[in-house]
Amino acid sequence: MKKHARLISITLVSALLLISLSGCFGNFALTRKAYQFNESVGDKWVQQVVFWIMNIVPVYYAAGVLDVVLFNTVEFWTGSNPVAMNSGQEVIKYAATENGDFQIKISPNRIYVTQTSGANAGAAAEMTFNPENNSWYLSSNGETHKIARVDNEYLNLIYPSGKELAIHLAK
C-alpha cells in the first residue's frame, strides 16, 4: 500500500513539476481573484491600503506562483483551470502513456486521477486544496498527505519523506 502511495505521489509531483516547465500561459485565475477581492473592499483609498498589505504579505506573489506552477499548467493540458471553475463544474480528460491510460477529473479545488489500464489499473489518487489552511493534499490508498502549503512568505513543497522545500515568495 505505502509503495503504491509513494509511487503515485512521486509521479504526480514529478508530473506537475515537469509540465510546469512546458511554457504554458493560462488566464491566471487565482491572481485575478485576488485582484477582484481588492476591488470589492471599498473606495480607491481603502483599495490602495489593501493593495500594499497584499504585497507586503505577498498574497499577489503567492497567487502568481501557484498560477504558474499549478493552475495554468492544469489549464494548458486540460483546457480548464480549477480555480476558474464554478461550483459543481467538472472536466474529464484522458491521458495515454507507455505505463497505462489515465482518467483525470478536474473540479474546483480537486484533481482526481485514476489509472484505467496497465499494471496498476484501478489505482487512484486525489489532490484537494483546502482554502482554510492554504494547503494541497494528496490522497491515495486510504492515506492523505499534505504535499504543499503557502505559509506567510513561503511556498512549501512537502516530499513523501516529510522533508520540505521552502520557496521564498518575496524574492
C-alpha positions, 0 to 999 in steps of 0.5 A: 500500500505505502509503495503504491502511495509513494509511487503515485505521489512521486509521479504526480509531483514529478508530473506537475513539476515537469509540465510546469516547465512546458511554457504554458500561459493560462488566464491566471485565475487565482491572481485575478481573484485576488485582484477582484477581492481588492476591488470589492473592499471599498473606495480607491483609498481603502483599495490602495491600503489593501493593495500594499498589505497584499504585497507586503504579505505577498498574497499577489506573489503567492497567487502568481506562483501557484498560477504558474506552477499549478493552475495554468499548467492544469489549464494548458493540458486540460483546457480548464483551470480549477480555480476558474471553475464554478461550483459543481463544474467538472472536466474529464480528460484522458491521458495515454502513456507507455505505463497505462491510460489515465482518467483525470477529473478536474473540479474546483479545488480537486484533481482526481486521477485514476489509472484505467489500464496497465499494471496498476489499473484501478489505482487512484489518487486525489489532490484537494486544496483546502482554502482554510489552511492554504494547503494541497493534499494528496490522497491515495490508498486510504492515506492523505498527505499534505504535499504543499502549503503557502505559509506567510512568505513561503511556498512549501513543497512537502516530499513523501519523506516529510522533508520540505522545500521552502520557496521564498515568495518575496524574492 
